[in-house]
Amino acid sequence: MANINNKLPLLLLPGLLNDARLWQQQIADLDDIAQASVADLTRADSIAALATQALAQAPAGRFALAGLSMGGYVAFEIMRQAPQRVLGLALLDTTARPDTEEATAGRHKLMKLAEVNFPAVTGTLLPRVVHPSQLKDKSIVDVITAMADSLGKKVFLRQQHAIIGRIDSRPFLSQINCPTLILCGREDVITPIEVHEEMAVGIAGSAFTVIGECGHLSTLGQPRQVSKALRDWLSSLQTPL
């Protein structure tokens, strides 16, 4: 178990149009036990390439790995590319399934919108990533909007291409044997509870947590509760030598 003098290295993987601000509260809350860094997932248009780039940015040696949404897709690929590097895995508001035809069609529609009116993309996505009760919460909405504005259209298009092209990770779930946390917001409409239950069944010994009054971007919607779940998970991991 980690302690103040020997923090666990923790690599955090953000989602679509997200950056380090997605994890800002967790980084602060966990600073006593985790040395956190956030991977840049903006420079490639395939999940495999994003995973390779994330590994190049990862702490030396072994590390704990947490990904939200698209970050979860990248985390699955890291588990295929370098499972020996990962001390523990946290999958937040994500899915092991490939994109559905319906989801891909929706992504193509948003990509067309981005070409002519990128700010409208954020407005379209907000009701799908934020709990209905928080849609007027300026502290949450402003962070989401600022992240999207910072990353911009070209990153959005690259990331959507990567998400559309992701493989089915369900056949690989049984190969994951490190301590794993699966967490989702109860009102997550993009990756609902049932896809997390599927991952929990597929990964032996995994812990499954549902956060109430919470949408897709759980780290922003209920940051303290997410931090507590991550702390419990991190505390179960062995400090790397």
N, C-alpha and C positions, 0 to 999 in steps of 0.2 A: 504494500500500500504506500502511496506517495505521502510525503510530508512537506512542511514548509521549506526545509533545506534541500529537498530532492524532488523537484516538481516533475510531473509527467509531461513529456512532450506531446502536444495535442495539435493535430492538423485539422482545420475546419474548412469545409467545402460549401460555398454558397450556392444558391439556386439561380434561376433565370433572372437576369437583370439585377442581381444582388452582388454586393461586395462585402467588405469586412464589417460594414455597419449593420448587416443582418445579425451578426454575432456580438455586437458591442457590449450588451449587458452580460452575456455569458462569460466573455473574456474578463470583464471586471469582477464578476461574482466568483469566478473560479481561480483567480490569480494566485491564491495561496497554495493551490495544489497542482495547477497546470500551467505550463509554459506554452501558451497558445499562439499559433500563427494561422493566417488565412490564405489559402491558395488563390491565385489569380486564374480564373476559369474563363477568360475572355478571348483567348488567342487562337483557338482551333475550332473546327466545325465538325468534329467527331468525338464521341465519348472516349474512344481509345486514346486519341491524341491528347485530350484534356487530362486523362489519367496519367499518361506518361509525363506531361508537363507538371502535374501536381506532385508526382513522385520526385521530380527534379527539384521542387521547392520544399519538399518535406524535411523535417528534422533528420539529422544523421542517425543511423541505426533504427531502432524500433520506436514506434509512436502510436498513440491512440488516434483514431480517425472518426470524425463525425461529419455527416453530410445531410443537407436538407434539400428535398425536391430534386432538382437536377444534380445537386451535390451528392445525393444518394446514388444516382445512376453512375456517377464518376467513382464513388466509393466501391460499388460492386465491381467495376473494372479494375480498380486498384487491388481488390481482393483476388482477382484473376492474375494480374500481372506480378504482384509482389506480396502474397499473403504472409510470408515470413516476416515482413516488416511491421505488420499491424498487431499491436498489443490487444486492442479492443475496438469494436465497431459500434457506432451509434447511427441509426437510420431514422431521420426525422421527416415526417410528412412527405413520403416518397413511395415508390412502388418497384417491385421486381419485374413487373409486366412490361412488354414492349408497348409502343404507342398503338392505340386503336385507330381504325380508319376514321372514325368520327373526330378523335382528338387531332389527328394529322390534318384533316380538312380544316378544323378550327385554327390550327397553327398557320396554315397557308393563307387563310383569310386575314389573320393578324399581320402576317408578313407583307401582304399587299397593302394593308392599311399603313404599316410602318413606312413604306416607300413614299407615301404622299402626306402622311400626318403622324409622325412618330409620337408626339405627346398624347394623341388620342389612344394609343396602345395602352399607356399606363391607366388612363381613365377606364378603359374596357376591362383591364385585368383586376383593378382594385376590388370590385365586389366579389371576385372569385378567390382572392388571397387573404382578405380581411374579414373577421367576424362581423356580421351585420351591426352589432351594437357598437363597433369601433370605427365604422366608416366615416364618422365625423370627428374622430380623435386625431387632432392635428399632429400630436407627437408621433403617431404611428404613420399616418398618411404622408406626412412631410418626409420622413426617412425613406419610405418606399419610392416616392416621387424623385427625391434627390439622387438615390442610387440609379434609377432608370435614366435620369437626365445625364448623369455622369458617364454612364456606360454607352448610351446612345444606340442609334439604329444599326450600325454595322455589327456591333457585338450581339445585339438582339437577333439579327439574322443568322449569324454564325451559331449561336447557342440553339436556336430553334432547329437548324439543320442537324445539329448533334443529337438533340432530343428525339427528333423524328426517326433518326437512323439507329437508335439504340437497340441492342439485342434483348432477347428474353433472358432475364437473369434467374428465373425460377429454377431451371435445371441445376444451377450452381449453389443454391441455398444450402443444401445438405453438406457442402464442402466447407462451409464457414464454421470454424470450431473455436474461435476466440470469444471472450465474453461480449455479448451483443445486447444493446438496448434498442428497442423499437418504440418510437413515440409518435403520436399524432394528435392534432386538435380534433375534438369531438365533432366540430362542424366543418371540417376540411372537406370541401366539395370537389377538389381536384384529385386528391388521393385519399379517398374515404377510409373509414375504419376497416372495412372488409379486406382491403389490399394489405393492410398492416397485419391483420390477423393471419393472412396467408403467409406472410414472411415469418411471423412468430412461430407458426406451425413448422415451417420449412427449416428454420435455424434452431437446432437442438439447444435447449438450455437458455434461450434468449429471454430477456425481460421485456414486458410489453406494458406501456403506460399510455393512457388516454387523458388529455388535458381538457377539462371542461371550459365552456364559453370561449372557444378558441378555433380560429380558422387555419388556413394553410400555412401562413408564416408564423408558426408557433413561437419562435424565438423573439418576435416583436409583440405578438398578441398577448402572451402570458409569459414574459421573460423570466420572472422569478421561479415559477413552477418548472419551467424547462431547465433552468440552472440547477435546481434541486435534483431533478432526475439525472442530469449529467454528472452532478457531484456523486450521487450514489453509485453510478456506473464507474466513474473514474476511481472511486475508492475501492472498487473490487479488483482493480488491475494491479499487477505486480510492477514495481518500478523496474525499468530496464537497466541492465548492467552498464 
